Amino acid sequence: EGFVRYFYYFILVSHILLSIAIIPLVLRTYTRAYLGNYESHRKLARITFPIWLYVAISGVIVYLMISPYYAF
């Protein structure tokens, strides 16, 4: 309730939207490294890695915030 509710929804919505956007970025970054285009890979990885890290951490936060509602 209150502030926590809005904080939860902000984290949840940003997590969902960025998790959709990160998929093509990760695939493109991986492909550039696999093909040996390391300079282009580094440039794209500077954008991809922080977004991926936020999605990973926010997923854990969302899980921890919702898990008490599923406790028996």
Biopython code that builds the backbone (N, CA, C, O; Angstrom):
import numpy as np
from Bio.PDB.StructureBuilder import StructureBuilder

atoms = [
    (1, "GLU", "N", (0.832, -1.187, 0.000)),
    (1, "GLU", "CA", (0.000, 0.000, 0.000)),
    (1, "GLU", "C", (0.873, 1.245, 0.000)),
    (1, "GLU", "O", (2.038, 1.200, 0.395)),
    (2, "GLY", "N", (0.312, 2.331, -0.436)),
    (2, "GLY", "CA", (1.025, 3.598, -0.426)),
    (2, "GLY", "C", (2.166, 3.642, -1.408)),
    (2, "GLY", "O", (2.033, 3.236, -2.563)),
    (3, "PHE", "N", (3.300, 4.144, -0.933)),
    (3, "PHE", "CA", (4.481, 4.321, -1.775)),
    (3, "PHE", "C", (5.002, 2.999, -2.323)),
    (3, "PHE", "O", (5.453, 2.936, -3.466)),
    (4, "VAL", "N", (4.942, 1.960, -1.526)),
    (4, "VAL", "CA", (5.470, 0.661, -1.938)),
    (4, "VAL", "C", (4.724, 0.136, -3.163)),
    (4, "VAL", "O", (5.319, -0.495, -4.037)),
    (5, "ARG", "N", (3.436, 0.396, -3.218)),
    (5, "ARG", "CA", (2.636, -0.043, -4.358)),
    (5, "ARG", "C", (3.132, 0.603, -5.654)),
    (5, "ARG", "O", (3.326, -0.085, -6.656)),
    (6, "TYR", "N", (3.333, 1.902, -5.634)),
    (6, "TYR", "CA", (3.799, 2.602, -6.830)),
    (6, "TYR", "C", (5.227, 2.209, -7.192)),
    (6, "TYR", "O", (5.569, 2.100, -8.370)),
    (7, "PHE", "N", (6.049, 2.000, -6.184)),
    (7, "PHE", "CA", (7.414, 1.542, -6.412)),
    (7, "PHE", "C", (7.404, 0.167, -7.077)),
    (7, "PHE", "O", (8.148, -0.070, -8.029)),
    (8, "TYR", "N", (6.564, -0.737, -6.577)),
    (8, "TYR", "CA", (6.449, -2.078, -7.142)),
    (8, "TYR", "C", (6.005, -2.019, -8.597)),
    (8, "TYR", "O", (6.598, -2.675, -9.454)),
    (9, "TYR", "N", (4.970, -1.241, -8.881)),
    (9, "TYR", "CA", (4.478, -1.156, -10.252)),
    (9, "TYR", "C", (5.505, -0.526, -11.187)),
    (9, "TYR", "O", (5.621, -0.935, -12.343)),
    (10, "PHE", "N", (6.244, 0.457, -10.704)),
    (10, "PHE", "CA", (7.289, 1.066, -11.523)),
    (10, "PHE", "C", (8.358, 0.039, -11.870)),
    (10, "PHE", "O", (8.762, -0.071, -13.027)),
    (11, "ILE", "N", (8.816, -0.712, -10.874)),
    (11, "ILE", "CA", (9.831, -1.737, -11.099)),
    (11, "ILE", "C", (9.282, -2.822, -12.023)),
    (11, "ILE", "O", (9.983, -3.276, -12.928)),
    (12, "LEU", "N", (8.046, -3.236, -11.805)),
    (12, "LEU", "CA", (7.446, -4.300, -12.608)),
    (12, "LEU", "C", (7.309, -3.893, -14.076)),
    (12, "LEU", "O", (7.707, -4.641, -14.969)),
    (13, "VAL", "N", (6.749, -2.716, -14.325)),
    (13, "VAL", "CA", (6.527, -2.265, -15.699)),
    (13, "VAL", "C", (7.856, -2.034, -16.414)),
    (13, "VAL", "O", (8.017, -2.439, -17.565)),
    (14, "SER", "N", (8.804, -1.391, -15.744)),
    (14, "SER", "CA", (10.099, -1.167, -16.388)),
    (14, "SER", "C", (10.812, -2.493, -16.649)),
    (14, "SER", "O", (11.484, -2.646, -17.670)),
    (15, "HIS", "N", (10.671, -3.443, -15.739)),
    (15, "HIS", "CA", (11.275, -4.767, -15.928)),
    (15, "HIS", "C", (10.676, -5.462, -17.147)),
    (15, "HIS", "O", (11.412, -6.020, -17.961)),
    (16, "ILE", "N", (9.369, -5.437, -17.282)),
    (16, "ILE", "CA", (8.708, -6.101, -18.404)),
    (16, "ILE", "C", (9.105, -5.461, -19.726)),
    (16, "ILE", "O", (9.462, -6.164, -20.672)),
    (17, "LEU", "N", (9.047, -4.139, -19.803)),
    (17, "LEU", "CA", (9.365, -3.458, -21.057)),
    (17, "LEU", "C", (10.823, -3.640, -21.455)),
    (17, "LEU", "O", (11.124, -3.890, -22.622)),
    (18, "LEU", "N", (11.723, -3.517, -20.494)),
    (18, "LEU", "CA", (13.144, -3.679, -20.815)),
    (18, "LEU", "C", (13.510, -5.132, -21.109)),
    (18, "LEU", "O", (14.425, -5.391, -21.890)),
    (19, "SER", "N", (12.809, -6.080, -20.493)),
    (19, "SER", "CA", (13.098, -7.485, -20.792)),
    (19, "SER", "C", (12.692, -7.834, -22.216)),
    (19, "SER", "O", (13.296, -8.713, -22.832)),
    (20, "ILE", "N", (11.680, -7.162, -22.744)),
    (20, "ILE", "CA", (11.308, -7.356, -24.139)),
    (20, "ILE", "C", (12.356, -6.727, -25.052)),
    (20, "ILE", "O", (12.740, -7.313, -26.064)),
    (21, "ALA", "N", (12.812, -5.540, -24.693)),
    (21, "ALA", "CA", (13.772, -4.817, -25.534)),
    (21, "ALA", "C", (15.167, -5.432, -25.507)),
    (21, "ALA", "O", (15.927, -5.275, -26.463)),
    (22, "ILE", "N", (15.511, -6.124, -24.436)),
    (22, "ILE", "CA", (16.884, -6.621, -24.293)),
    (22, "ILE", "C", (17.151, -7.846, -25.170)),
    (22, "ILE", "O", (18.301, -8.117, -25.516)),
    (23, "ILE", "N", (16.118, -8.576, -25.527)),
    (23, "ILE", "CA", (16.314, -9.809, -26.303)),
    (23, "ILE", "C", (17.032, -9.542, -27.627)),
    (23, "ILE", "O", (18.053, -10.179, -27.888)),
    (24, "PRO", "N", (16.542, -8.623, -28.481)),
    (24, "PRO", "CA", (17.289, -8.381, -29.724)),
    (24, "PRO", "C", (18.667, -7.768, -29.491)),
    (24, "PRO", "O", (19.596, -8.020, -30.258)),
    (25, "LEU", "N", (18.805, -6.963, -28.434)),
    (25, "LEU", "CA", (20.118, -6.379, -28.142)),
    (25, "LEU", "C", (21.137, -7.449, -27.775)),
    (25, "LEU", "O", (22.271, -7.418, -28.251)),
    (26, "VAL", "N", (20.742, -8.381, -26.942)),
    (26, "VAL", "CA", (21.652, -9.462, -26.542)),
    (26, "VAL", "C", (22.007, -10.326, -27.741)),
    (26, "VAL", "O", (23.168, -10.691, -27.923)),
    (27, "LEU", "N", (21.019, -10.652, -28.556)),
    (27, "LEU", "CA", (21.289, -11.480, -29.728)),
    (27, "LEU", "C", (22.226, -10.780, -30.709)),
    (27, "LEU", "O", (23.126, -11.406, -31.269)),
    (28, "ARG", "N", (22.014, -9.491, -30.914)),
    (28, "ARG", "CA", (22.879, -8.733, -31.827)),
    (28, "ARG", "C", (24.296, -8.613, -31.253)),
    (28, "ARG", "O", (25.277, -8.735, -31.987)),
    (29, "THR", "N", (24.401, -8.375, -29.944)),
    (29, "THR", "CA", (25.710, -8.271, -29.303)),
    (29, "THR", "C", (26.467, -9.595, -29.392)),
    (29, "THR", "O", (27.654, -9.621, -29.717)),
    (30, "TYR", "N", (25.780, -10.673, -29.105)),
    (30, "TYR", "CA", (26.394, -12.005, -29.193)),
    (30, "TYR", "C", (26.839, -12.311, -30.615)),
    (30, "TYR", "O", (27.936, -12.827, -30.827)),
    (31, "THR", "N", (26.001, -11.998, -31.580)),
    (31, "THR", "CA", (26.330, -12.275, -32.981)),
    (31, "THR", "C", (27.567, -11.519, -33.423)),
    (31, "THR", "O", (28.419, -12.072, -34.120)),
    (32, "ARG", "N", (27.674, -10.270, -33.029)),
    (32, "ARG", "CA", (28.856, -9.477, -33.410)),
    (32, "ARG", "C", (30.131, -10.045, -32.804)),
    (32, "ARG", "O", (31.181, -10.033, -33.447)),
    (33, "ALA", "N", (30.051, -10.535, -31.592)),
    (33, "ALA", "CA", (31.234, -11.151, -30.974)),
    (33, "ALA", "C", (31.557, -12.474, -31.641)),
    (33, "ALA", "O", (32.725, -12.780, -31.881)),
    (34, "TYR", "N", (30.547, -13.251, -31.939)),
    (34, "TYR", "CA", (30.754, -14.561, -32.563)),
    (34, "TYR", "C", (31.396, -14.430, -33.943)),
    (34, "TYR", "O", (32.232, -15.246, -34.331)),
    (35, "LEU", "N", (30.993, -13.393, -34.675)),
    (35, "LEU", "CA", (31.537, -13.180, -36.015)),
    (35, "LEU", "C", (32.894, -12.473, -36.004)),
    (35, "LEU", "O", (33.502, -12.281, -37.057)),
    (36, "GLY", "N", (33.364, -12.090, -34.832)),
    (36, "GLY", "CA", (34.691, -11.491, -34.712)),
    (36, "GLY", "C", (34.721, -9.988, -34.889)),
    (36, "GLY", "O", (35.797, -9.401, -34.997)),
    (37, "ASN", "N", (33.569, -9.358, -34.920)),
    (37, "ASN", "CA", (33.499, -7.900, -35.052)),
    (37, "ASN", "C", (33.540, -7.300, -33.637)),
    (37, "ASN", "O", (32.533, -6.810, -33.127)),
    (38, "TYR", "N", (34.719, -7.351, -33.023)),
    (38, "TYR", "CA", (34.845, -7.021, -31.608)),
    (38, "TYR", "C", (34.653, -5.539, -31.302)),
    (38, "TYR", "O", (34.131, -5.193, -30.242)),
    (39, "GLU", "N", (35.061, -4.675, -32.200)),
    (39, "GLU", "CA", (34.883, -3.239, -31.958)),
    (39, "GLU", "C", (33.401, -2.879, -31.901)),
    (39, "GLU", "O", (32.964, -2.151, -31.010)),
    (40, "SER", "N", (32.645, -3.387, -32.845)),
    (40, "SER", "CA", (31.202, -3.145, -32.866)),
    (40, "SER", "C", (30.526, -3.823, -31.663)),
    (40, "SER", "O", (29.580, -3.289, -31.085)),
    (41, "HIS", "N", (31.030, -5.004, -31.303)),
    (41, "HIS", "CA", (30.504, -5.723, -30.140)),
    (41, "HIS", "C", (30.692, -4.908, -28.863)),
    (41, "HIS", "O", (29.776, -4.810, -28.046)),
    (42, "ARG", "N", (31.878, -4.322, -28.691)),
    (42, "ARG", "CA", (32.147, -3.528, -27.488)),
    (42, "ARG", "C", (31.227, -2.315, -27.399)),
    (42, "ARG", "O", (30.726, -1.990, -26.323)),
    (43, "LYS", "N", (31.007, -1.650, -28.519)),
    (43, "LYS", "CA", (30.134, -0.469, -28.524)),
    (43, "LYS", "C", (28.708, -0.838, -28.136)),
    (43, "LYS", "O", (28.074, -0.139, -27.346)),
    (44, "LEU", "N", (28.209, -1.927, -28.687)),
    (44, "LEU", "CA", (26.850, -2.344, -28.378)),
    (44, "LEU", "C", (26.739, -2.917, -26.964)),
    (44, "LEU", "O", (25.717, -2.749, -26.298)),
    (45, "ALA", "N", (27.792, -3.591, -26.513)),
    (45, "ALA", "CA", (27.777, -4.175, -25.166)),
    (45, "ALA", "C", (27.735, -3.099, -24.084)),
    (45, "ALA", "O", (27.208, -3.341, -22.998)),
    (46, "ARG", "N", (28.277, -1.923, -24.360)),
    (46, "ARG", "CA", (28.211, -0.824, -23.385)),
    (46, "ARG", "C", (26.781, -0.377, -23.137)),
    (46, "ARG", "O", (26.470, 0.153, -22.071)),
    (47, "ILE", "N", (25.915, -0.586, -24.112)),
    (47, "ILE", "CA", (24.491, -0.266, -23.962)),
    (47, "ILE", "C", (23.733, -1.472, -23.412)),
    (47, "ILE", "O", (22.880, -1.332, -22.536)),
    (48, "THR", "N", (24.049, -2.644, -23.928)),
    (48, "THR", "CA", (23.308, -3.856, -23.598)),
    (48, "THR", "C", (23.527, -4.299, -22.156)),
    (48, "THR", "O", (22.567, -4.653, -21.472)),
    (49, "PHE", "N", (24.760, -4.287, -21.688)),
    (49, "PHE", "CA", (25.060, -4.835, -20.364)),
    (49, "PHE", "C", (24.327, -4.120, -19.223)),
    (49, "PHE", "O", (23.765, -4.804, -18.368)),
    (50, "PRO", "N", (24.303, -2.774, -19.161)),
    (50, "PRO", "CA", (23.574, -2.141, -18.053)),
    (50, "PRO", "C", (22.068, -2.428, -18.078)),
    (50, "PRO", "O", (21.437, -2.566, -17.031)),
    (51, "ILE", "N", (21.507, -2.514, -19.277)),
    (51, "ILE", "CA", (20.073, -2.830, -19.373)),
    (51, "ILE", "C", (19.835, -4.254, -18.903)),
    (51, "ILE", "O", (18.904, -4.513, -18.141)),
    (52, "TRP", "N", (20.675, -5.177, -19.354)),
    (52, "TRP", "CA", (20.536, -6.571, -18.943)),
    (52, "TRP", "C", (20.689, -6.699, -17.419)),
    (52, "TRP", "O", (19.944, -7.440, -16.778)),
    (53, "LEU", "N", (21.654, -5.975, -16.849)),
    (53, "LEU", "CA", (21.881, -6.032, -15.410)),
    (53, "LEU", "C", (20.669, -5.502, -14.644)),
    (53, "LEU", "O", (20.276, -6.076, -13.629)),
    (54, "TYR", "N", (20.074, -4.402, -15.132)),
    (54, "TYR", "CA", (18.873, -3.868, -14.487)),
    (54, "TYR", "C", (17.728, -4.877, -14.555)),
    (54, "TYR", "O", (17.019, -5.075, -13.569)),
    (55, "VAL", "N", (17.545, -5.513, -15.709)),
    (55, "VAL", "CA", (16.473, -6.497, -15.854)),
    (55, "VAL", "C", (16.699, -7.672, -14.906)),
    (55, "VAL", "O", (15.748, -8.165, -14.298)),
    (56, "ALA", "N", (17.931, -8.120, -14.775)),
    (56, "ALA", "CA", (18.226, -9.242, -13.884)),
    (56, "ALA", "C", (17.959, -8.886, -12.424)),
    (56, "ALA", "O", (17.356, -9.671, -11.691)),
    (57, "ILE", "N", (18.401, -7.717, -12.007)),
    (57, "ILE", "CA", (18.219, -7.307, -10.611)),
    (57, "ILE", "C", (16.764, -6.974, -10.321)),
    (57, "ILE", "O", (16.246, -7.333, -9.263)),
    (58, "SER", "N", (16.099, -6.294, -11.247)),
    (58, "SER", "CA", (14.694, -5.939, -11.007)),
    (58, "SER", "C", (13.805, -7.174, -10.982)),
    (58, "SER", "O", (12.784, -7.185, -10.295)),
    (59, "GLY", "N", (14.178, -8.214, -11.723)),
    (59, "GLY", "CA", (13.418, -9.464, -11.661)),
    (59, "GLY", "C", (13.462, -10.084, -10.275)),
    (59, "GLY", "O", (12.450, -10.580, -9.778)),
    (60, "VAL", "N", (14.624, -10.057, -9.657)),
    (60, "VAL", "CA", (14.760, -10.578, -8.295)),
    (60, "VAL", "C", (13.966, -9.711, -7.311)),
    (60, "VAL", "O", (13.313, -10.235, -6.409)),
    (61, "ILE", "N", (14.022, -8.404, -7.481)),
    (61, "ILE", "CA", (13.287, -7.492, -6.594)),
    (61, "ILE", "C", (11.785, -7.730, -6.710)),
    (61, "ILE", "O", (11.084, -7.797, -5.701)),
    (62, "VAL", "N", (11.291, -7.857, -7.944)),
    (62, "VAL", "CA", (9.863, -8.125, -8.148)),
    (62, "VAL", "C", (9.476, -9.445, -7.500)),
    (62, "VAL", "O", (8.433, -9.542, -6.853)),
    (63, "TYR", "N", (10.309, -10.454, -7.672)),
    (63, "TYR", "CA", (10.020, -11.745, -7.054)),
    (63, "TYR", "C", (9.971, -11.637, -5.530)),
    (63, "TYR", "O", (9.057, -12.168, -4.899)),
    (64, "LEU", "N", (10.936, -10.961, -4.947)),
    (64, "LEU", "CA", (10.961, -10.835, -3.485)),
    (64, "LEU", "C", (9.780, -10.026, -2.961)),
    (64, "LEU", "O", (9.285, -10.285, -1.864)),
    (65, "MET", "N", (9.327, -9.046, -3.744)),
    (65, "MET", "CA", (8.201, -8.235, -3.295)),
    (65, "MET", "C", (6.871, -8.972, -3.419)),
    (65, "MET", "O", (5.957, -8.711, -2.638)),
    (66, "ILE", "N", (6.739, -9.884, -4.381)),
    (66, "ILE", "CA", (5.480, -10.590, -4.574)),
    (66, "ILE", "C", (5.425, -11.920, -3.816)),
    (66, "ILE", "O", (4.336, -12.440, -3.571)),
    (67, "SER", "N", (6.563, -12.471, -3.447)),
    (67, "SER", "CA", (6.590, -13.796, -2.818)),
    (67, "SER", "C", (5.814, -13.905, -1.509)),
    (67, "SER", "O", (5.265, -14.975, -1.247)),
    (68, "PRO", "N", (5.730, -12.869, -0.664)),
    (68, "PRO", "CA", (4.938, -13.031, 0.562)),
    (68, "PRO", "C", (3.463, -13.305, 0.287)),
    (68, "PRO", "O", (2.785, -13.888, 1.133)),
    (69, "TYR", "N", (2.957, -12.908, -0.854)),
    (69, "TYR", "CA", (1.552, -13.141, -1.169)),
    (69, "TYR", "C", (1.282, -14.587, -1.560)),
    (69, "TYR", "O", (0.129, -15.018, -1.575)),
    (70, "TYR", "N", (2.332, -15.342, -1.878)),
    (70, "TYR", "CA", (2.172, -16.741, -2.250)),
    (70, "TYR", "C", (2.647, -17.689, -1.156)),
    (70, "TYR", "O", (2.670, -18.903, -1.360)),
    (71, "ALA", "N", (3.023, -17.158, -0.012)),
    (71, "ALA", "CA", (3.450, -18.002, 1.102)),
    (71, "ALA", "C", (2.234, -18.672, 1.738)),
    (71, "ALA", "O", (1.178, -18.058, 1.890)),
    (72, "PHE", "N", (2.398, -19.901, 2.095)),
    (72, "PHE", "CA", (1.280, -20.640, 2.694)),
    (72, "PHE", "C", (1.376, -20.638, 4.181)),
    (72, "PHE", "O", (0.520, -21.212, 4.856)),
]
sb = StructureBuilder()
sb.init_structure("model")
sb.init_model(0)
sb.init_chain("A")
sb.init_seg("    ")
for serial, (resi, resn, name, xyz) in enumerate(atoms, 1):
    if name == "N":
        sb.init_residue(resn, " ", resi, " ")
    sb.init_atom(name, np.array(xyz, "f"), 0.0, 1.0, " ", f" {name:<3s}", serial, name[0])
structure = sb.get_structure()
